[in-house]
């Protein structure tokens, strides 16, 4: 009887030891399964497959919404580490609201998947417009990339319902023709302010700074009436001399995307808009004169103004995507657009809704003192203008 009792105690002890051992193995500290990953390689190309796209964000989420991210190099090439399994690869420029591509692929652990260039073409989701100019033809650069833009008029700029259909508007140098349509300009300037304050983006070049700060066909002093960007934020005078200007790309992301950081810009017309002063807290300087440090290309997404109405801007496909700010290891922040259904999960992991910097709803304003005109050799400036198009 005692032997049977002793035997039962031994069995119970063994059982308890066994259970205690199982608990230890299944605890969070000891039962962490390493994520199996593979690699995805590819080359980001323009819509027509003719131009490589540098500086594009390439990323994927795992099933817990952890992001795996990289950027394409100046030749468009990328290698992305990604969790194994069926994945959706996102390729975007800017914050992803205007140009983005999604690719479904299967990733195997410790293997490399090579995406074909037919899969990695950057797709236009934005609706783009331009105003025809005398000197610039930004629409030609848009078309060489395989994208489309619609010509609009000053009457369209003066109609907020028409203007609000677009995500991006390009104002070509020489488009203003102030004497012909002077009566429309107060309304045009108000509408451009509404457009940018609600997330639309614009690009103006050379003389067309007058859309921003006032003036007739160009701007000749720092206290002109009109415009929607305050004079304290930017002043440009039409006093630039023709000739070759040695220039430096001062923005690291732009330099990486281009694969160079110096260039010569040919100002081959009689005069151009020279930036006299600007608010350095408002504008980012992307390209500057190497010898004088004068800004030659600037951008901001800091625009805001009181009393402007809230207006829905842009193209319907953007309603299924939301721009968020995600912090990568090393405290690097990126603005990307993600499916709206994923936003609550990303926010729970620390992401914030909206871009990483700038005013809450502001779109971008890009301004270049140089331009793309119908004749003449713009050299490397053409590559920079491709970057502008894809990152508005």
C-alpha positions in Angstrom: 0.0 0.0 0.0 2.8 2.4 0.9 4.6 1.5 -2.3 1.5 2.3 -4.3 1.2 5.6 -2.5 4.8 6.4 -3.1 4.5 5.4 -6.7 1.5 7.8 -7.1 3.5 10.6 -5.5 6.3 10.1 -8.0 4.0 10.2 -10.9 2.4 13.4 -9.7 5.8 15.0 -9.2 6.9 14.0 -12.7 3.7 15.4 -14.1 4.2 18.7 -12.3 7.8 18.9 -13.5 6.6 18.2 -17.1 4.0 20.9 -16.9 6.4 23.5 -15.5 8.8 22.7 -18.4 6.1 23.3 -21.0 5.2 26.7 -19.4 8.8 27.8 -19.7 9.0 26.9 -23.4 5.8 28.7 -24.3 6.6 31.9 -22.3 7.2 35.1 -24.4 10.9 35.1 -23.5 11.6 31.6 -24.8 9.1 31.0 -27.5 9.9 33.9 -29.9 9.8 32.6 -33.4 12.3 34.5 -35.7 10.5 36.1 -38.7 11.5 34.3 -41.9 12.5 36.8 -44.6 13.6 36.8 -48.2 14.6 39.6 -50.6 12.8 41.4 -53.4 14.8 43.2 -56.1 13.7 45.4 -58.9 14.0 48.6 -60.9 11.5 51.4 -60.5 10.7 52.9 -63.9 8.4 55.6 -65.3 5.0 54.7 -66.6 6.3 54.2 -70.2 9.3 52.2 -69.0 11.9 54.7 -70.4 13.2 56.5 -67.3 14.5 55.0 -64.1 13.1 56.6 -60.9 15.5 57.3 -58.1 14.5 58.1 -54.5 11.2 56.1 -54.6 10.0 54.5 -51.4 9.6 50.7 -51.6 8.0 49.0 -48.7 5.8 46.1 -47.4 4.0 45.3 -44.1 4.1 42.0 -42.3 0.9 40.6 -40.7 1.5 42.7 -37.6 1.9 45.9 -39.7 5.6 46.2 -39.1 7.1 48.0 -42.1 10.0 46.9 -44.2 11.3 49.8 -46.2 14.0 50.9 -48.7 14.6 53.5 -51.4 15.5 53.0 -55.0 18.9 54.4 -56.0 19.7 56.9 -58.7 19.4 54.1 -61.3 16.0 53.0 -60.0 17.4 49.8 -58.5 16.3 48.5 -55.1 16.7 45.5 -52.8 14.1 45.0 -50.1 14.2 42.6 -47.2 10.6 41.3 -46.7 8.8 38.7 -44.6 8.1 35.4 -46.3 4.6 34.7 -47.6 2.2 36.4 -50.0 3.0 40.1 -49.9 1.8 43.4 -51.4 4.8 45.6 -52.4 4.2 49.4 -52.4 6.3 51.7 -54.6 5.7 55.4 -54.2 7.2 58.8 -54.8 6.5 61.9 -52.7 4.1 60.9 -50.0 2.4 58.4 -52.3 -0.7 60.4 -52.8 0.0 61.2 -56.5 2.2 58.4 -57.8 2.1 54.8 -56.5 2.1 51.2 -57.6 1.1 48.0 -55.8 2.5 44.6 -56.7 1.4 41.2 -55.3 4.2 38.6 -55.0 5.2 35.6 -53.0 8.4 35.8 -50.9 10.2 32.7 -49.8 12.5 32.5 -46.8 16.2 33.0 -47.7 15.4 33.4 -51.4 15.3 36.4 -53.8 12.4 37.4 -55.9 13.2 39.5 -58.9 10.4 41.8 -60.1 10.1 42.5 -63.8 10.3 46.1 -65.0 6.7 45.7 -66.3 5.6 45.3 -62.7 7.6 48.1 -61.2 6.4 51.0 -63.3 5.3 53.9 -61.2 1.6 54.6 -61.8 0.0 58.1 -62.0 -3.0 58.3 -59.7 -3.1 62.1 -59.6 -5.1 64.3 -61.9 -2.6 66.8 -63.3 -3.2 70.1 -65.0 -0.9 72.8 -66.6 -1.3 76.3 -67.8 0.5 76.9 -71.1 3.4 79.2 -71.1 5.6 81.1 -73.6 8.9 79.7 -72.3 8.2 76.6 -70.3 6.7 73.3 -71.5 6.7 71.2 -68.4 4.0 69.1 -70.1 6.7 67.8 -72.5 8.7 66.4 -69.5 5.5 64.9 -68.1 4.8 63.2 -71.4 8.4 61.8 -71.8 7.8 59.9 -68.5 4.6 58.5 -69.9 2.2 60.5 -67.7 -0.7 62.7 -68.7 -1.6 66.3 -68.0 -4.6 68.4 -69.1 -4.2 72.0 -70.3 -6.3 74.5 -68.4 -6.9 78.2 -68.7 -7.0 81.3 -66.5 -10.8 80.9 -66.5 -10.3 77.4 -65.1 -8.0 78.8 -62.4 -10.7 81.3 -61.5 -13.3 78.5 -61.1 -12.7 76.6 -57.8 -15.0 73.8 -58.9 -12.8 73.2 -62.0 -9.5 73.7 -60.2 -10.5 71.4 -57.3 -10.7 68.4 -59.7 -6.9 68.3 -60.0 -4.2 67.2 -57.5 -1.3 69.1 -59.2 -1.2 72.2 -61.3 1.9 73.3 -63.2 2.3 77.1 -63.9 4.6 77.4 -66.9 6.8 80.4 -67.1 5.2 83.0 -69.3 1.7 81.8 -68.7 0.5 84.8 -66.7 -0.2 87.3 -69.5 -1.5 89.7 -66.8 -2.7 92.5 -69.1 -5.1 90.1 -70.9 -6.8 88.7 -67.9 -6.1 91.1 -65.0 -9.7 91.1 -63.8 -9.4 87.4 -63.0 -6.3 87.5 -60.8 -7.8 88.3 -57.4 -10.0 85.2 -57.8 -7.2 83.1 -59.2 -5.0 83.9 -56.3 -7.7 83.2 -53.8 -8.4 79.9 -55.5 -4.7 78.9 -55.6 -4.6 79.6 -51.8 -7.7 77.4 -51.3 -6.2 74.7 -53.5 -2.9 74.5 -51.6 -4.4 74.9 -48.1 -6.6 71.8 -48.8 -3.8 69.6 -50.1 -3.4 70.5 -53.8 0.2 71.0 -55.0 1.5 73.6 -57.5 4.8 74.2 -59.3 5.7 77.6 -60.6 8.9 78.5 -62.5 10.8 81.7 -63.1 8.5 84.7 -64.0 5.5 82.8 -62.7 6.5 83.4 -59.2 4.1 86.3 -59.6 1.2 83.9 -59.1 2.7 83.4 -55.6 3.7 86.9 -54.5 2.1 89.3 -56.9 3.1 91.2 -60.0 2.2 91.4 -63.6 3.9 89.1 -66.0 6.9 89.0 -63.6 7.8 90.4 -60.2 10.1 93.5 -60.0 10.0 94.4 -56.3 9.3 93.0 -52.8 6.1 94.8 -51.9 3.7 94.2 -54.7 0.0 93.8 -54.3 -1.5 90.4 -55.1 -0.3 86.9 -54.7 -1.2 84.5 -51.9 2.2 83.9 -50.3 3.1 86.7 -47.9 5.9 89.0 -48.9 7.7 88.2 -45.7 7.9 84.6 -46.8 9.4 85.2 -50.3 10.7 88.0 -52.5 11.9 87.6 -56.0 13.0 90.3 -58.5 13.4 90.0 -62.2 17.1 90.9 -62.2 19.0 87.6 -62.9 21.6 87.8 -65.6 21.9 85.3 -68.4 24.7 82.8 -68.3 25.8 79.5 -66.8 25.4 79.2 -63.1 27.4 76.5 -61.1 24.9 75.0 -58.7 24.8 72.6 -55.8 22.0 70.3 -54.7 21.6 71.1 -51.0 18.9 68.6 -50.2 20.3 65.1 -49.4 17.3 63.2 -50.6 17.3 65.0 -53.9 21.1 64.4 -54.3 20.7 60.7 -53.6 17.8 60.4 -56.0 19.8 62.2 -58.7 23.1 60.5 -58.2 25.0 63.8 -58.3 25.1 67.0 -56.2 26.5 69.6 -58.6 25.4 70.8 -61.9 25.5 73.8 -64.3 22.2 75.5 -65.0 22.0 77.5 -68.2 20.0 80.7 -67.8 19.9 81.5 -71.5 17.1 84.0 -71.6 17.6 87.8 -71.1 16.6 87.9 -67.4 15.2 85.6 -64.7 13.7 85.9 -61.2 16.4 86.1 -58.6 15.3 85.2 -55.0 16.2 88.3 -52.9 15.0 87.0 -49.5 13.0 84.1 -48.1 11.9 82.7 -44.8 14.2 79.7 -44.1 11.7 78.3 -41.6 9.1 78.2 -44.3 11.0 77.1 -47.4 13.4 74.1 -48.0 16.2 75.0 -50.3 16.8 72.1 -52.7 19.3 73.7 -55.2 21.5 76.8 -54.6 24.0 78.9 -56.4 27.4 77.4 -55.4 29.2 80.8 -55.3 26.6 83.0 -53.6 24.4 80.4 -51.8 21.4 82.1 -53.3 18.4 79.6 -53.5 17.6 78.5 -57.1 14.9 75.9 -56.2 12.7 75.9 -53.1 9.7 74.1 -51.8 7.3 74.3 -48.9 4.3 72.5 -47.4 3.8 75.0 -44.7 1.1 77.0 -46.3 -1.9 78.0 -44.2 -4.3 81.0 -44.1 -7.3 81.9 -42.0 -10.7 82.1 -43.4 -10.3 79.8 -46.3 -13.1 77.3 -47.0 -12.5 73.5 -46.6 -12.7 72.0 -50.1 -12.2 68.5 -51.3 -9.2 68.5 -53.7 -8.2 65.9 -56.2 -8.8 62.5 -57.6 -11.2 59.8 -56.3 -8.6 57.0 -56.0 -7.0 58.8 -53.2 -10.0 58.3 -50.9 -9.0 54.7 -50.3 -5.5 55.7 -49.2 -4.4 57.9 -46.3 -1.0 59.6 -45.8 0.7 58.6 -42.6 4.1 59.4 -40.9 6.0 56.3 -39.9 9.2 56.3 -37.9 11.9 53.8 -39.0 14.8 52.6 -37.0 17.4 55.3 -36.4 14.5 57.8 -35.9 14.1 58.3 -39.6 10.6 59.5 -40.6 8.9 58.8 -43.9 5.6 60.0 -45.2 3.8 57.3 -47.2 0.2 56.6 -48.3 -1.3 53.4 -47.1 -4.7 51.7 -47.5 -7.1 53.5 -45.1 -8.2 50.2 -43.5 -4.6 49.8 -42.2 -4.4 53.2 -40.5 -5.7 52.2 -37.1 -3.2 49.3 -36.8 -0.3 51.6 -37.8 -1.4 54.3 -35.4 -1.4 51.7 -32.6 2.3 51.0 -33.5 3.2 54.7 -33.3 2.4 56.1 -36.8 0.6 59.5 -37.0 -2.0 60.5 -39.6 -0.7 63.1 -42.0 2.7 63.9 -43.4 5.8 64.0 -41.1 6.2 67.7 -41.5 4.4 70.8 -42.7 1.0 72.3 -42.0 -1.7 69.8 -41.4 -3.5 69.9 -44.7 -1.1 71.8 -46.9 0.0 70.6 -50.3 3.4 71.5 -51.7 4.5 74.6 -53.5 7.7 74.2 -55.6 9.4 77.1 -57.2 12.4 77.1 -59.5 14.2 80.1 -60.8 15.2 78.0 -63.8 12.8 76.5 -66.2 12.1 74.1 -69.1 11.4 76.1 -72.2 10.6 75.1 -75.7 14.1 75.5 -77.0 17.5 75.3 -75.4 19.5 72.8 -73.5 18.5 72.5 -69.8 20.9 69.6 -69.1 20.7 68.0 -65.7 18.0 70.5 -64.7 15.7 68.3 -66.8 16.3 65.4 -64.5 15.6 67.5 -61.4 12.3 68.6 -63.0 11.4 65.0 -63.4 11.9 64.7 -59.6 9.7 67.7 -59.1 6.9 66.2 -61.1 7.0 62.9 -59.2 7.3 64.4 -55.7 4.6 67.0 -55.7 
